[in-house]
Amino acid sequence: MTQRDIARLAGVSQATVSLVLNNRSDADVRIAPETRDRVLRAIRETGYAADPVARRLAARFNRIIGVFTYEPAFPSGSRDFFHPFLLGIEEYAERIGCDLLLFTSAPVIDGRRRIFHQDNRLRLADGCLLLGREIDADELHRLNRDGFPYVAIGRRDDAGGPVPYVGADYATAVAALVERALGHGHRRLTYLSLGTDAESSEDRRRGYTARGGAAASARVLTGTGRDAEAILDDLRVDASTVVFVEDFATAVALEVAARRRGLTVPGDLSVVTLGDPTVAVPTALTFTGFHIPREEMGRQAVEVLTSVIDGSADGAGQRLLPCQLVEGDTLGAPDPAVDRA
């Protein structure tokens, strides 16, 4: 049960439900006795209990949570990478009776949105969630310096102090996938990187390096700007039997290129993906890899932000959530004729 459900049952606005729950009866707030009774009756009949986080916020703040996206994220289709994050954010915000304020007036400078600008409206909200594949470290530093409550979605390095975040534990997930590949008998491994310095990429590479030392060959390549055929040529020259791919679309393209050459996946080449698609990519295969807990990250980001706002945050307010491994069709034992380690 949420305040929105109570409002619908009582035939009133959600704001009215909030006022009744918070016992507002001063001169500025006039609620007819019969309306108040109707709301209270709906609360009793449904067993609704107000979230204690919402109560704490209501006492001191506007209960408005800002959402700043470094890349355009609205409107978001159901297959868009940002969509599950936004679902989780909306769900938890509704649960605690907060409104969301999307900051869309930020200017684009050097191809990216910027939080701080001449008409910055950040302080209209009690705090802000930051969402983007790469978040500007200088802006994080300024948020820390100014003491403005915020939470990044995705792990971020310190920026003039610890950065509160809710991220995915990519390092552990990638290490587990490398361990599985080794268990299948792979000894010549390749990691195909996006070539960025983003924390998410660094965490993935760290997990690969941690377990790849057990292989005869474990190298890292950058796939940016290269087509699938050129990458496949490189893999075949080095006799790699398994490739770990950061970008899902590139993994799909590699599988298609391999099939065109008469190669089998996973017989001749195993392909492991390291996350969910960032854009819709059609494929009939279920790739071995992992799912990022994006919806849960959105929910917990709001939860952490409320604790940062009301001062109850535990430590730096940092959480890493486990990823869900996917037993797909693209990782298997290498063909002995291919694995020449």
N, C-alpha and C positions, 0 to 999 in steps of 0.2 A: 504493500500500500504506500502511495505517495500523496503529497499534498494535492497534486493535480487530481488524483482519484477521489479524494475527499471533496474537493471543490465540485467535481462533476456530480457526485451523489447528492450533495446539498444544494446544487443549483446556484452556486455562487462563484466568484472569482478565486483564483489561488491566493491572491493578495489578501482577500477577506479571511480565508482559512489561516493564513500566517498571522494576521492580527489577532484572531481569536486564540490561537495557540500561545501567543505571547502576552495574552491578557491586556491588550491595549484598550484602554477605556477613557483616555484623557479627552479634553475638549476638542482636540484636532482630529480625533478619530471617532466617528459616530457609526455604530453598528446597531441596527434595530434588534431589540431583545429576541424577537422571533427568529431573526436570521442567525444570531449567535446560538440560540437553542438548536436550530436545524443543523448547524455545523457540529456542535457538541454531540448531538444524537448520532450523526454519521460517524464521528470518531469513536463513540462508545460501541456502536454496532459492528464496526469493522475491526476494532482492536488496534487502531492505528497508534503508533508511538513515535513521537518526534525524535529525529536523530539528534543525539547530544552535540554533535559537531555543529549542526545548524543552530542549536540554541546558543552555543558559545559565540558563533559569528553574529547572530542577530543582536546580541547585547552591545556590540561595539562597532559593527561595520555595515556597509551598504548591501552586502551580500551580492556583489557583482564581481564576477571572475572574468578577467580579460583573456583572450586567446590571440596570440600573435603568431602568424605563420610566415616563415621566410620564403616559401614558395606559395603560389596561389593554391588554395585547398578547397574553396567553396565556389559553386556547388560541387559536391563530391559524389561520383557514381559509386555503386556498390562494389566495383572491382578496383577502385582507385586505392593506392597505397595508404593514403591518409584516412580513408573512410572509417576503418575500425577504431583508430585513435579517437576520432570525433564522436563516434557512437559511445565509447566509454566515457569520454568527457561529459557529454550531454547527460548520460544516465546518472552519473554520480552527482552532477550539479543539480539535477532535478530532485534526486533523493534528499539532498540537504537544503533544498529550497533556495538555491542561488540562480541568478540569471547569468547568461554568458554574453560578453561584449566582444565582438570580433573587430579587431583593429585593421581597417582596410585603407586608411588614409596615408599610411606610411609610404614615403617616396621610394622609388627604385633607383639605387645609386650603384654604378658599375655592375649592372645586371642583377642586383640583389636588393630586397627590401631592407630598410633600416628602421630600428626602433626609435632612435633619437633623431629628431628633426625639429624644424622651427615651430611646427604646430603639433608637437607631441602631446597626446591625450592619455598617456599611460595611467595617470593618477585618477582618472575617472573610475577605475576599478580598484578593488581592495588588493588585488594581486594579479599576476599574469602567468599563463602557461605559454611556453615557447616551443614551437613545433617546426622542425626543418631538418633536412638531411645534414646540413652544416650550419652551425650557429656561430655568429661572429664573437670571437673571444674578447675583443675590445668592448663590445656592448655588455657582455657578461661581467666584465671587470667594472664597468660603470654602474651596473645594477647592484653589484656587491658594495661598491663604494657609497652609493646613495642610500643603501638599506631598503630598497624597494622589494617587497615580497614577490618572488617568482619561483617557478620550477621548470626546468628543462625536461622535455620528453626525449630520452636518450642520454647515455652517459656522457658527461663533459668533464674535461680536465679543469683543475683549479684555475680561477681567473681572479687574481687579487684576493683569494680566499676560496674556500670550498664552494662548489656549485651544487645547489640542491637539484636532484634529478630522479627520475624513474626510468631505468633503462633495461635492456635485454642482456642476458649473460651470454654474449656471443662467443667469448673465448672458451667457455666450458662446452658449448654446443659443438663448435668446430673441432675441438680436441676429441670429443666423443666420436665424431664422424671419421676423423683420421684413424682413430683406434679401430673402428669397424673396417675401414679399408685395409689396414694392416692385418686384421684378422682374416680377411678374405685372401690374403697372400700378395697384396700389392707391395712392391718395393721401390717403384719409380713413380714419384708423386710430383704433381705440378699444381701450384696455386695461381689462379688467374685473378689479378687484382684490378680494381677500378683505377688505381693510381692516385687516390686521394689521401690526404692526411687526416680525414675525419676520424673521430674516436671510434666510430663503429667499424671502420675498416681496420684500424690498428688493433682493435680487440679480436677481430676475426683472424688476422695474421698472427697475432700472439698465440691463439689457440692452435693454429696450424704448426707453428714453429715448436711449440711445447711438445707435441707428439711426433712431429715429422722427423725428429732426430733418429728414430728407430728404423727409418727407411734407408735404402742404399743411396737414393737420390731424392731430395725434397727441395725443389726450387720454386721461386716466385717470379711470375711474369706479369707484365702490365698489358691488359687487353684493350685499353682505350685507343680508339682510332684505327684499330685493325679489324679486318673482316674475319668471318669464321673460317674461311678457307686458309688464310695465312696463319691463323692460330693453330689450326689443325696440322698444317705442315710442320710447324715448330714442335708440336707434341709428338708427331710421328718420328721426326729426326732424333729426338731425345729418347724415344721409346717409352714415353710415359704411358702408364696403363690406367691411371686415374687422374682426373683434373677436378679441383675444387674451385667453383666459379662464384664470385661475389654477385655478379649481375645475372638475374634469372633469364632475361631475354638473350644474353650471350650464350647461356647454357643450352637454351632451346635451339639457337642457331647452330651451335656446335654439333648437336645431335642430328640435325637435319643435314648438315654438311657431311658428317660421317656416313649417314645412310646413303647419300648420293654417291659416295665412293665405294659403296658395297661393304662398308664396315658395320659391325654390330655393336650396339650399346646394350648391355655392358660387356659383351665378350671381348671385342677388340679394344674398347675404351670405355671405362666407367666415368660417368659425369655426375658430380655431386653439387647441389646448389646450396648456397649459404644465406638463405632468407627467402622472403616472399617476393612476388613480382612487384615492381614499382609502377608498371603499366600493364594493361591487359595483354597477355601473350598467349595466343591459341596453341595448344599442344594436347595430343591424346595421351601422352605419357604422364605418369606420376613420378616426378623426380625424387630421388633420395636426397634428403636435406633436413631442414627444420623450419617450423613455423615460428614467427615472432609473435609474442603475446600482446599484440597491438591494442586490442580493446581493453584488456586488463591494465596495460600501461596507462591508457587514458584515464581509467577510473582511479587508479592509485595516484596518478599525478595530481588530480583534484584533491584527493585525500591528503597528500603531503602538503599541497599548497595551503589548505585550510589550517594545517598545523603550523606552517610557517607564519601565516597571517596572525593567528591568535597566540603565537609564542610557545606552543606546546610541542614543537618539532623535536624529534629525538636526534641528537647530534647534528650532523650536517644535513639531515633530511635526504639521504641518498639510498636508493633501492635498486637492486638488480634482480630481474625476474627470470626464471628459467625458460628456455625455449623448448618447444615440443619437437622431438625428433620424428622424422617421417621415413617409414620403411617403404621406399619407392621401388621402381623397376630399373633403376639406372646404375646400381652398384652391385657388382658380383665378382666372382673369382676371375682373374685375368687369364686369357688364353696363353698357355705356356710358350707358344710360338711367338707371341708378341712381347711377353715379359722376358727381356734378355739380361736382367740384372744378375 
